[in-house]
Amino acid sequence: MPDPGHRSPFVRLPGPMAGTHRVIVAKPGLDGHDRGAKVVARALRDAGFEVIYTGLHQTPDQIAETAIQEDADAVGLSSHSGAHMTLFPKVVTALHERGAGDILVFAGGVIPADDIPALEAAGIEKVFTPGASTVDIAAWLHDRLS
């Protein structure tokens, strides 16, 4: 049982959300490091989002299909393998090819600062690098979807 004096690091955002926003959190490619994705998924859930974590080893097409089938408002991608420059834009392309270009795509992981402008140009709206606060991620997503 949790200590009643313990405060959770997760913070519910102030004010009502315009309905519950559904977010897919996905790990494209062969990257097997999913701790960060799970932490973000839980933080978003605790902030009032409905979160679906797809698990490891998803293809860009699988991620796009899941986002469409689950009527997602956003897709959060995570990579630690270095394949972000290939896989993240493929997810955006797959969404556009299926008529779902309105689904917001954001990302995080071990991504060099020099790669961020190219990812943004490819349709990734925001890139969160290591050390980003889960509260900041949830607040950005809340603001962007509201």
DSSP file (Angstrom, degrees, kcal/mol; ACC not computed):
  #  RESIDUE AA STRUCTURE BP1 BP2  ACC     N-H-->O    O-->H-N    N-H-->O    O-->H-N    TCO  KAPPA ALPHA  PHI   PSI    X-CA   Y-CA   Z-CA
    1    1 A M              0   0    0      0, 0.0     0, 0.0     0, 0.0     0, 0.0   0.000 360.0 360.0 360.0 134.8    0.0    0.0    0.0
    2    2 A P        -     0   0    0      0, 0.0     0, 0.0     0, 0.0     0, 0.0  -0.278 360.0-100.7 -65.0 149.2    1.4    3.4   -0.9
    3    3 A D    >   -     0   0    0      1,-0.2     3,-2.1     2,-0.1     0, 0.0  -0.558  26.6-139.3 -66.5 123.9    2.6    5.7    1.8
    4    4 A P  T 3  S+     0   0    0      0, 0.0    -1,-0.2     0, 0.0     0, 0.0   0.748 103.0  55.5 -62.4 -21.6   -0.2    8.3    2.4
    5    5 A G  T 3  S+     0   0    0      2,-0.1     2,-0.3     0, 0.0    -2,-0.1   0.546  85.4 105.2 -85.3  -6.5    2.4   11.0    2.8
    6    6 A H    <   -     0   0    0     -3,-2.1     2,-0.5     1,-0.0     0, 0.0  -0.582  61.1-149.5 -78.5 131.0    3.9   10.2   -0.6
    7    7 A R        -     0   0    0     -2,-0.3    -2,-0.1     2,-0.0    -4,-0.0  -0.873  17.4-123.2-101.1 130.8    3.1   12.6   -3.4
    8    8 A S        -     0   0    0     -2,-0.5    -1,-0.0     1,-0.1     0, 0.0  -0.430   8.5-136.8 -67.9 142.6    3.0   11.3   -6.9
    9    9 A P  S    S+     0   0    0      0, 0.0     2,-0.4     0, 0.0    -1,-0.1   0.590  83.8  90.7 -74.4  -8.6    5.3   12.9   -9.5
   10   10 A F        -     0   0    0    124,-0.0     2,-0.5   125,-0.0    -2,-0.1  -0.728  64.4-160.6 -92.3 136.9    2.4   12.9  -11.9
   11   11 A V        -     0   0    0     -2,-0.4     2,-0.4    32,-0.1   127,-0.0  -0.955  16.0-131.4-122.0 129.7    0.1   15.9  -11.9
   12   12 A R        -     0   0    0     -2,-0.5    35,-0.2     1,-0.1    36,-0.1  -0.648  36.5-114.8 -75.9 133.8   -3.4   16.2  -13.2
   13   13 A L        -     0   0    0     34,-0.6    -1,-0.1    -2,-0.4     4,-0.1  -0.383  32.1-105.3 -71.6 146.5   -3.6   19.2  -15.4
   14   14 A P  S    S+     0   0    0      0, 0.0    -1,-0.1     0, 0.0    -3,-0.0  -0.367  80.9  23.5 -70.7 150.0   -5.9   22.0  -14.3
   15   15 A G  S    S-     0   0    0     -2,-0.1     2,-0.1     2,-0.0    -2,-0.0   0.242  96.8 -61.9  81.1 156.6   -9.2   22.6  -15.9
   16   16 A P        -     0   0    0      0, 0.0     2,-0.3     0, 0.0     0, 0.0  -0.439  46.3-128.4 -74.9 146.1  -11.4   20.2  -17.9
   17   17 A M        -     0   0    0     -2,-0.1     2,-2.4    -4,-0.1     3,-0.1  -0.668  30.4-106.2 -87.1 150.5  -10.2   18.7  -21.1
   18   18 A A  S    S-     0   0    0     -2,-0.3    -1,-0.1     2,-0.0     2,-0.0  -0.514  88.3 -45.5 -75.0  79.2  -12.4   19.0  -24.1
   19   19 A G  S    S-     0   0    0     -2,-2.4     2,-0.6     2,-0.1     0, 0.0  -0.115  95.5 -54.6  76.3 174.1  -13.5   15.3  -23.8
   20   20 A T        -     0   0    0     29,-0.1     2,-0.4    -3,-0.1    29,-0.1  -0.778  55.4-141.6 -89.3 124.9  -10.9   12.6  -23.2
   21   21 A H        -     0   0    0     -2,-0.6    29,-2.8    27,-0.2     2,-0.5  -0.694  10.6-139.1 -87.6 137.5   -8.1   12.7  -25.8
   22   22 A R  E     -a   50   0A   0     -2,-0.4    51,-3.0    49,-0.3    52,-1.4  -0.841  20.3-171.9-101.0 129.0   -6.8    9.3  -27.0
   23   23 A V  E     -ab  51  74A   0     27,-3.1    29,-2.6    -2,-0.5     2,-0.5  -0.974  14.2-150.4-125.1 131.0   -3.1    9.0  -27.4
   24   24 A I  E     -ab  52  75A   0     50,-2.5    52,-3.6    -2,-0.4     2,-0.5  -0.870   9.8-161.8 -94.8 130.2   -1.2    6.1  -29.0
   25   25 A V  E     +ab  53  76A   0     27,-2.7    29,-2.4    -2,-0.5    30,-0.4  -0.972  21.4 177.1-111.8 124.9    2.3    5.5  -27.5
   26   26 A A  E     - b   0  77A   0     50,-3.0    52,-1.7    -2,-0.5    30,-0.1  -0.931  33.9-149.4-136.8 152.3    4.4    3.4  -29.9
   27   27 A K        -     0   0    0     28,-1.0    31,-2.1    -2,-0.3    30,-0.2  -0.880  27.0-158.8-117.5  93.7    7.9    2.0  -30.3
   28   28 A P  B >   +e   58   0B   0      0, 0.0     3,-0.6     0, 0.0    31,-0.2  -0.433  50.8   2.1 -75.2 149.2    8.7    1.7  -34.0
   29   29 A G  T 3  S-     0   0    0     29,-2.4    28,-0.4     1,-0.2    29,-0.1  -0.331 110.7 -40.9  83.0-159.0   11.4   -0.6  -35.3
   30   30 A L  T 3  S+     0   0    0     27,-0.1    -1,-0.2    26,-0.1     2,-0.2   0.332  85.4 131.3 -94.7   6.3   13.6   -3.0  -33.5
   31   31 A D    <   -     0   0    0     -3,-0.6    26,-0.6     1,-0.1    47,-0.1  -0.419  34.8-172.1 -62.3 125.9   14.4   -0.8  -30.5
   32   32 A G        +     0   0    0     -2,-0.2     2,-1.0    24,-0.1    -1,-0.1   0.314  53.4 102.1-104.5   8.4   13.8   -2.8  -27.3
   33   33 A H        +     0   0    0      1,-0.1     4,-0.2     2,-0.0     3,-0.1  -0.793  34.6 151.2 -96.4 101.3   14.2    0.0  -24.8
   34   34 A D     >  +     0   0    0     -2,-1.0     4,-2.3     1,-0.1     5,-0.2   0.316  35.9 102.3-116.3   9.3   10.7    0.9  -23.7
   35   35 A R  H  > S+     0   0    0      1,-0.2     4,-2.4     2,-0.2     5,-0.2   0.941  86.5  47.9 -59.0 -47.2   11.0    2.2  -20.2
   36   36 A G  H  > S+     0   0    0      1,-0.2     4,-2.6     2,-0.2    -1,-0.2   0.902 110.7  51.2 -60.5 -42.4   10.8    5.8  -21.3
   37   37 A A  H  > S+     0   0    0      1,-0.2     4,-2.6    -4,-0.2    -1,-0.2   0.898 111.1  48.5 -62.3 -40.1    7.7    5.1  -23.4
   38   38 A K  H  X S+     0   0    0     -4,-2.3     4,-2.3     2,-0.2    -1,-0.2   0.881 110.5  50.7 -68.3 -37.7    6.0    3.4  -20.5
   39   39 A V  H  X S+     0   0    0     -4,-2.4     4,-2.4    -5,-0.2    -2,-0.2   0.934 113.3  45.2 -64.0 -45.4    6.8    6.3  -18.1
   40   40 A V  H  X S+     0   0    0     -4,-2.6     4,-2.7     2,-0.2     5,-0.2   0.919 111.5  53.0 -65.0 -42.9    5.3    8.8  -20.6
   41   41 A A  H  X S+     0   0    0     -4,-2.6     4,-2.2     1,-0.2    -1,-0.2   0.926 112.0  45.1 -58.3 -44.8    2.3    6.6  -21.2
   42   42 A R  H  X S+     0   0    0     -4,-2.3     4,-2.8     2,-0.2    -1,-0.2   0.908 112.1  51.4 -66.6 -41.0    1.6    6.4  -17.5
   43   43 A A  H  X S+     0   0    0     -4,-2.4     4,-1.2     2,-0.2    -2,-0.2   0.905 110.8  48.3 -63.0 -41.1    2.2   10.1  -17.0
   44   44 A L  H  <>S+     0   0    0     -4,-2.7     5,-2.4     2,-0.2    -1,-0.2   0.909 111.7  50.1 -66.1 -40.6   -0.3   10.9  -19.8
   45   45 A R  H ><5S+     0   0    0     -4,-2.2     3,-1.7    -5,-0.2    -2,-0.2   0.932 110.3  49.7 -60.4 -45.2   -2.8    8.6  -18.4
   46   46 A D  H 3<5S+     0   0    0     -4,-2.8    -1,-0.2     1,-0.3    -2,-0.2   0.735 105.6  58.4 -67.1 -21.6   -2.4   10.2  -14.9
   47   47 A A  T 3<5S-     0   0    0     -4,-1.2   -34,-0.6    -3,-0.2    -1,-0.3   0.398 129.8 -92.6 -88.2   2.4   -2.9   13.6  -16.6
   48   48 A G  T < 5S+     0   0    0     -3,-1.7   -27,-0.2     1,-0.3     2,-0.2   0.457  83.1 129.3 105.8   1.7   -6.3   12.5  -17.9
   49   49 A F      < -     0   0    0     -5,-2.4     2,-0.6    -6,-0.1    -1,-0.3  -0.567  60.6-122.7 -84.2 151.8   -5.5   11.2  -21.4
   50   50 A E  E     -a   22   0A   0    -29,-2.8   -27,-3.1    -2,-0.2     2,-0.4  -0.874  39.1-164.3 -89.3 122.8   -6.7    7.8  -22.6
   51   51 A V  E     -a   23   0A   0     -2,-0.6     2,-0.5   -29,-0.2   -27,-0.2  -0.914  20.3-170.9-121.0 135.7   -3.5    6.0  -23.5
   52   52 A I  E     -a   24   0A   0    -29,-2.6   -27,-2.7    -2,-0.4     2,-0.6  -0.985  11.0-158.2-122.1 118.3   -2.9    2.9  -25.6
   53   53 A Y  E     -a   25   0A   0     -2,-0.5   -27,-0.2   -29,-0.2   -29,-0.1  -0.867   1.3-161.7 -97.6 123.6    0.6    1.5  -25.6
   54   54 A T        -     0   0    0    -29,-2.4   -28,-0.1    -2,-0.6    -1,-0.1   0.657  32.2-133.0 -81.3 -16.1    1.3   -0.6  -28.6
   55   55 A G        -     0   0    0    -30,-0.4   -28,-1.0   -21,-0.1     3,-0.3  -0.394  40.4 -32.9  90.2-174.4    4.3   -2.4  -27.3
   56   56 A L  S    S+     0   0    0      1,-0.2   -24,-0.1    -2,-0.1   -27,-0.1  -0.308 108.6  25.8 -81.9 161.2    7.7   -3.1  -28.9
   57   57 A H  S    S+     0   0    0    -26,-0.6     2,-0.3   -28,-0.4    -1,-0.2   0.838  71.7 163.4  63.2  44.3    8.7   -3.7  -32.5
   58   58 A Q  B     -e   28   0B   0    -31,-2.1   -29,-2.4    -3,-0.3    -1,-0.2  -0.718  32.4-133.0 -92.5 142.2    5.9   -2.0  -34.4
   59   59 A T     >  -     0   0    0     -2,-0.3     4,-2.4   -31,-0.2     5,-0.2  -0.555  27.0-111.1 -84.1 158.2    6.1   -1.0  -38.0
   60   60 A P  H  > S+     0   0    0      0, 0.0     4,-2.5     0, 0.0     5,-0.2   0.894 120.8  52.1 -55.4 -39.3    5.1    2.5  -39.2
   61   61 A D  H  > S+     0   0    0      2,-0.2     4,-2.6     1,-0.2     5,-0.2   0.902 108.3  50.1 -65.3 -40.0    2.1    0.9  -41.0
   62   62 A Q  H  > S+     0   0    0      2,-0.2     4,-2.5     1,-0.2    -1,-0.2   0.907 111.3  49.2 -63.3 -41.1    1.0   -0.9  -37.8
   63   63 A I  H  X S+     0   0    0     -4,-2.4     4,-2.5     2,-0.2    -2,-0.2   0.930 112.0  47.7 -64.3 -45.3    1.3    2.3  -35.8
   64   64 A A  H  X S+     0   0    0     -4,-2.5     4,-2.2     2,-0.2    -2,-0.2   0.924 112.5  49.2 -61.9 -44.6   -0.7    4.2  -38.3
   65   65 A E  H  X S+     0   0    0     -4,-2.6     4,-3.1     1,-0.2     5,-0.2   0.913 111.0  49.8 -62.0 -42.6   -3.4    1.5  -38.5
   66   66 A T  H  X S+     0   0    0     -4,-2.5     4,-2.5     1,-0.2    -1,-0.2   0.929 109.5  51.7 -61.5 -44.8   -3.7    1.4  -34.7
   67   67 A A  H  <>S+     0   0    0     -4,-2.5     5,-2.8     1,-0.2    -1,-0.2   0.898 114.6  43.0 -59.3 -41.0   -4.0    5.1  -34.5
   68   68 A I  H ><5S+     0   0    0     -4,-2.2     3,-1.3     3,-0.2    -2,-0.2   0.941 114.7  48.2 -71.3 -47.6   -6.8    5.1  -37.1
   69   69 A Q  H 3<5S+     0   0    0     -4,-3.1    -2,-0.2     1,-0.3    -1,-0.2   0.844 115.4  45.4 -62.7 -33.4   -8.6    2.0  -35.6
   70   70 A E  T 3<5S-     0   0    0     -4,-2.5    -1,-0.3    -5,-0.2    -2,-0.2   0.382 108.4-124.8 -91.9   4.2   -8.5    3.5  -32.1
   71   71 A D  T < 5 -     0   0    0     -3,-1.3   -49,-0.3    -4,-0.2    -3,-0.2   0.922  43.3-170.9  53.5  49.1   -9.6    7.0  -33.3
   72   72 A A      < -     0   0    0     -5,-2.8   -49,-0.2    -6,-0.2    -1,-0.1  -0.362  30.6-157.6 -74.7 149.4   -6.5    8.5  -31.8
   73   73 A D  S    S+     0   0    0    -51,-3.0    31,-2.0     1,-0.3     2,-0.3   0.685  79.6  11.4 -91.0 -25.9   -6.0   12.2  -31.5
   74   74 A A  E     -bc  23 104A   0    -52,-1.4   -50,-2.5    29,-0.2     2,-0.4  -0.986  58.9-146.2-151.9 156.5   -2.2   11.9  -31.2
   75   75 A V  E     -bc  24 105A   0     29,-2.8    31,-2.7    -2,-0.3     2,-0.6  -0.997  11.9-160.1-126.6 126.0    0.7    9.4  -31.6
   76   76 A G  E     -bc  25 106A   0    -52,-3.6   -50,-3.0    -2,-0.4     2,-0.3  -0.936  11.7-162.9-106.4 122.6    3.7    9.6  -29.4
   77   77 A L  E     -bc  26 107A   0     29,-2.6    31,-1.8    -2,-0.6     2,-0.4  -0.801   3.6-165.4-106.5 145.9    6.8    7.8  -30.8
   78   78 A S  E     + c   0 108A   0    -52,-1.7     2,-0.3    -2,-0.3    31,-0.2  -0.995   9.8 172.2-133.0 136.5    9.8    6.8  -28.9
   79   79 A S  E     + c   0 109A   0     29,-1.8    31,-1.5    -2,-0.4   -50,-0.1  -0.991  22.7 160.8-146.2 137.1   13.3    5.7  -30.1
   80   80 A H  S    S+     0   0    0     -2,-0.3    -1,-0.1    29,-0.2    29,-0.1   0.252  71.0  78.9-125.1   4.0   16.6    4.9  -28.6
   81   81 A S  S    S-     0   0    0    -48,-0.1    28,-0.0   -50,-0.0    -2,-0.0   0.588 101.5-112.8 -94.4 -11.7   18.0    3.0  -31.5
   82   82 A G  S    S+     0   0    0     28,-0.2     3,-0.4   -51,-0.0     4,-0.1   0.469  90.0 108.5  91.9   1.8   19.0    5.8  -33.8
   83   83 A A    >>  +     0   0    0      1,-0.2     4,-2.9   -55,-0.1     3,-1.2   0.292  40.4 107.0 -93.6  10.2   16.4    4.9  -36.4
   84   84 A H  H 3> S+     0   0    0      1,-0.3     4,-1.5     2,-0.2    -1,-0.2   0.824  71.4  59.6 -60.4 -34.4   14.2    7.9  -35.7
   85   85 A M  H 34 S+     0   0    0     -3,-0.4    -1,-0.3     1,-0.2    -2,-0.1   0.757 117.8  31.5 -69.1 -22.7   15.2    9.7  -38.9
   86   86 A T  H <> S+     0   0    0     -3,-1.2     4,-1.0    -4,-0.1    -2,-0.2   0.860 124.8  39.8 -95.0 -49.9   13.8    6.8  -41.0
   87   87 A L  H  X S+     0   0    0     -4,-2.9     4,-1.6     2,-0.2    -3,-0.2   0.890 108.7  55.5 -76.7 -41.2   11.0    5.5  -38.9
   88   88 A F  H >X S+     0   0    0     -4,-1.5     4,-1.7    -5,-0.3     3,-0.5   0.944 109.6  46.2 -62.1 -48.7    9.3    8.6  -37.5
   89   89 A P  H 3> S+     0   0    0      0, 0.0     4,-2.7     0, 0.0    -1,-0.2   0.849 108.0  59.1 -61.7 -30.8    8.7   10.2  -40.9
   90   90 A K  H 3X S+     0   0    0     -4,-1.0     4,-2.6     2,-0.2    -2,-0.2   0.858 103.3  51.7 -65.6 -33.3    7.4    6.9  -42.2
   91   91 A V  H <X S+     0   0    0     -4,-1.6     4,-2.3    -3,-0.5    -1,-0.2   0.937 110.7  47.7 -65.8 -45.6    4.7    7.0  -39.5
   92   92 A V  H  X S+     0   0    0     -4,-1.7     4,-2.4     1,-0.2    -2,-0.2   0.929 113.6  47.9 -59.8 -45.8    3.7   10.5  -40.6
   93   93 A T  H  X S+     0   0    0     -4,-2.7     4,-2.9     1,-0.2    -1,-0.2   0.916 110.0  52.2 -61.1 -44.6    3.6    9.4  -44.2
   94   94 A A  H  X S+     0   0    0     -4,-2.6     4,-1.0     1,-0.2    -1,-0.2   0.884 109.9  49.2 -61.3 -38.9    1.6    6.3  -43.4
   95   95 A L  H  <>S+     0   0    0     -4,-2.3     5,-3.1     2,-0.2     3,-0.5   0.937 112.7  47.1 -64.8 -46.0   -1.0    8.4  -41.6
   96   96 A H  H ><5S+     0   0    0     -4,-2.4     3,-1.8     4,-0.3     5,-0.3   0.908 108.1  55.5 -62.5 -42.1   -1.3   10.8  -44.5
   97   97 A E  H 3<5S+     0   0    0     -4,-2.9    -1,-0.2     1,-0.3    -2,-0.2   0.778 109.3  48.5 -61.5 -25.9   -1.6    8.0  -47.0
   98   98 A R  T 3<5S-     0   0    0     -4,-1.0    -1,-0.3    -3,-0.5    -2,-0.2   0.285 121.6-105.7 -98.0   9.4   -4.6    6.7  -45.0
   99   99 A G  T < 5S+     0   0    0     -3,-1.8    -3,-0.2    -4,-0.1     3,-0.2   0.714  92.2 112.6  77.3  20.1   -6.3   10.1  -44.8
  100  100 A A    > < +     0   0    0     -5,-3.1     3,-1.8    -6,-0.2    -4,-0.3  -0.138  23.0 129.5-117.4  36.5   -5.4   10.6  -41.2
  101  101 A G  T 3   +     0   0    0     -5,-0.3    -1,-0.1     1,-0.3    -5,-0.1   0.598  62.9  72.2 -67.1  -9.8   -2.9   13.5  -41.5
  102  102 A D  T 3  S+     0   0    0     -3,-0.2     2,-0.5    -7,-0.1    -1,-0.3   0.563  71.2 104.4 -82.3  -7.8   -4.9   15.3  -38.8
  103  103 A I  S <  S-     0   0    0     -3,-1.8   -29,-0.2   -11,-0.1     2,-0.2  -0.638  77.2-124.9 -76.0 124.0   -3.5   13.0  -36.1
  104  104 A L  E     -c   74   0A   0    -31,-2.0   -29,-2.8    -2,-0.5     2,-0.5  -0.455  23.5-158.3 -70.2 136.5   -0.8   14.8  -34.2
  105  105 A V  E     +c   75   0A   0     18,-0.4    20,-2.7   -31,-0.2    21,-0.6  -0.979  16.9 167.2-121.3 127.0    2.6   13.1  -34.0
  106  106 A F  E     -cd  76 126A   0    -31,-2.7   -29,-2.6    -2,-0.5     2,-0.3  -0.868  12.8-160.6-130.4 167.3    5.1   13.9  -31.3
  107  107 A A  E     +cd  77 127A   0     19,-2.6    21,-3.0    -2,-0.3     2,-0.3  -0.927  12.6 178.4-147.9 165.7    8.3   12.0  -30.3
  108  108 A G  E     +cd  78 128A   0    -31,-1.8   -29,-1.8    -2,-0.3     2,-0.3  -0.972  30.1  84.9-159.8 171.1   10.9   11.4  -27.7
  109  109 A G  E    S-c   79   0A   0     19,-1.2     2,-1.5    -2,-0.3   -29,-0.2  -0.878  88.4 -19.7 130.4-161.9   14.0    9.5  -27.0
  110  110 A V  S    S+     0   0    0    -31,-1.5   -28,-0.2    -2,-0.3   -26,-0.2  -0.680  77.4 154.4 -85.9  91.9   17.7    9.7  -27.6
  111  111 A I        -     0   0    0     -2,-1.5    -2,-0.1   -27,-0.1     5,-0.1  -0.978  43.1-123.5-126.7 118.7   17.5   12.2  -30.5
  112  112 A P    >>  -     0   0    0      0, 0.0     3,-1.8     0, 0.0     4,-0.7  -0.303  21.0-123.0 -61.4 143.3   20.4   14.5  -31.4
  113  113 A A  G >4 S+     0   0    0      1,-0.3     3,-0.8     2,-0.2    16,-0.0   0.828 110.8  62.4 -56.2 -33.8   19.5   18.2  -31.4
  114  114 A D  G 34 S+     0   0    0      1,-0.2     4,-0.4     2,-0.1    -1,-0.3   0.731 101.3  52.9 -66.4 -21.0   20.8   18.4  -35.0
  115  115 A D  G <> S+     0   0    0     -3,-1.8     4,-2.0     1,-0.2    -1,-0.2   0.666  88.3  81.3 -86.3 -18.0   18.1   15.9  -36.1
  116  116 A I  H <X S+     0   0    0     -3,-0.8     4,-2.7    -4,-0.7     5,-0.2   0.903  87.4  51.9 -62.1 -46.1   15.1   17.8  -34.6
  117  117 A P  H  > S+     0   0    0      0, 0.0     4,-2.3     0, 0.0    -1,-0.2   0.901 111.2  48.6 -58.7 -38.8   14.6   20.4  -37.4
  118  118 A A  H  > S+     0   0    0     -4,-0.4     4,-1.3     2,-0.2    -2,-0.2   0.890 111.4  49.7 -67.4 -38.1   14.5   17.6  -40.0
  119  119 A L  H  <>S+     0   0    0     -4,-2.0     5,-2.3     2,-0.2     4,-0.2   0.913 111.0  49.3 -65.5 -41.8   12.0   15.7  -37.9
  120  120 A E  H ><5S+     0   0    0     -4,-2.7     3,-1.5     1,-0.2    -2,-0.2   0.906 109.1  52.3 -62.8 -40.7    9.8   18.7  -37.5
  121  121 A A  H 3<5S+     0   0    0     -4,-2.3    -1,-0.2     1,-0.3    -2,-0.2   0.785 105.6  56.7 -64.7 -26.3   10.0   19.4  -41.3
  122  122 A A  T 3<5S-     0   0    0     -4,-1.3    -1,-0.3    -3,-0.2    -2,-0.2   0.445 132.1 -89.6 -85.1  -0.7    8.8   15.8  -41.8
  123  123 A G  T < 5S+     0   0    0     -3,-1.5     2,-0.7     1,-0.3   -18,-0.4   0.500  81.5 136.3 109.1   4.3    5.7   16.4  -39.7
  124  124 A I      < -     0   0    0     -5,-2.3    -1,-0.3     1,-0.2   -18,-0.2  -0.775  39.6-159.4 -82.7 115.5    6.8   15.6  -36.1
  125  125 A E        +     0   0    0    -20,-2.7     2,-0.3    -2,-0.7   -19,-0.2   0.833  67.7   7.4 -70.6 -33.4    5.2   18.4  -34.2
  126  126 A K  E     -d  106   0A   0    -21,-0.6   -19,-2.6    -3,-0.1     2,-0.5  -0.993  59.4-155.5-151.9 140.4    7.4   18.2  -31.1
  127  127 A V  E     -d  107   0A   0     -2,-0.3     2,-0.5   -21,-0.2   -19,-0.2  -0.979   8.6-161.2-120.5 124.1   10.4   16.3  -30.0
  128  128 A F  E     -d  108   0A   0    -21,-3.0   -19,-1.2    -2,-0.5     3,-0.1  -0.909  11.9-157.4-104.6 125.6   11.1   15.7  -26.3
  129  129 A T    >   -     0   0    0     -2,-0.5     3,-1.9   -21,-0.2   -19,-0.2  -0.464  40.1 -61.1 -97.3 170.7   14.7   14.7  -25.5
  130  130 A P  T 3  S+     0   0    0      0, 0.0    -1,-0.2     0, 0.0     3,-0.1  -0.192 123.9  32.0 -52.6 139.0   16.0   12.9  -22.5
  131  131 A G  T 3  S+     0   0    0      1,-0.3     2,-0.1    -3,-0.1     3,-0.0   0.305  80.9 145.3  94.3  -7.8   15.3   14.7  -19.2
  132  132 A A    <   -     0   0    0     -3,-1.9    -1,-0.3     1,-0.1     2,-0.3  -0.391  54.8-113.1 -62.4 138.6   12.1   16.2  -20.5
  133  133 A S     >  -     0   0    0      1,-0.1     4,-2.2    -3,-0.1     5,-0.1  -0.536   9.6-140.9 -74.7 134.9    9.5   16.5  -17.7
  134  134 A T  H  > S+     0   0    0     -2,-0.3     4,-2.5     1,-0.2     5,-0.2   0.835 106.3  56.7 -64.2 -30.2    6.5   14.3  -18.0
  135  135 A V  H  > S+     0   0    0      2,-0.2     4,-2.5     1,-0.2    -1,-0.2   0.913 107.2  48.1 -65.1 -41.8    4.5   17.2  -16.6
  136  136 A D  H  > S+     0   0    0      2,-0.2     4,-2.6     1,-0.2    -2,-0.2   0.892 111.1  50.6 -65.2 -39.5    5.8   19.4  -19.5
  137  137 A I  H  X S+     0   0    0     -4,-2.2     4,-2.5     2,-0.2    -2,-0.2   0.948 113.3  45.0 -62.8 -48.2    4.9   16.7  -22.1
  138  138 A A  H  X S+     0   0    0     -4,-2.5     4,-2.7     1,-0.2    -2,-0.2   0.896 113.6  50.0 -63.6 -40.8    1.4   16.3  -20.7
  139  139 A A  H  X S+     0   0    0     -4,-2.5     4,-2.6     2,-0.2    -1,-0.2   0.915 111.3  48.6 -65.7 -42.6    0.9   20.1  -20.6
  140  140 A W  H  X S+     0   0    0     -4,-2.6     4,-2.6     2,-0.2    -2,-0.2   0.942 113.9  46.3 -61.2 -46.6    2.1   20.6  -24.1
  141  141 A L  H  X S+     0   0    0     -4,-2.5     4,-2.2     2,-0.2    -2,-0.2   0.908 112.0  51.0 -64.5 -42.2   -0.1   17.8  -25.4
  142  142 A H  H  X S+     0   0    0     -4,-2.7     4,-1.4     1,-0.2    -1,-0.2   0.940 113.4  45.2 -58.9 -48.0   -3.1   19.2  -23.4
  143  143 A D  H  < S+     0   0    0     -4,-2.6    -2,-0.2     1,-0.2    -1,-0.2   0.894 113.8  49.7 -62.9 -40.3   -2.5   22.7  -24.9
  144  144 A R  H  < S+     0   0    0     -4,-2.6    -1,-0.2     1,-0.2    -2,-0.2   0.837 116.4  40.3 -70.3 -33.6   -2.0   21.3  -28.4
  145  145 A L  H  <        0   0    0     -4,-2.2    -1,-0.2     1,-0.2    -2,-0.2   0.620 360.0 360.0 -92.2 -13.1   -5.2   19.2  -28.4
  146  146 A S     <        0   0    0     -4,-1.4    -1,-0.2    -5,-0.2    -2,-0.2   0.476 360.0 360.0 -87.6 360.0   -7.5   21.6  -26.6
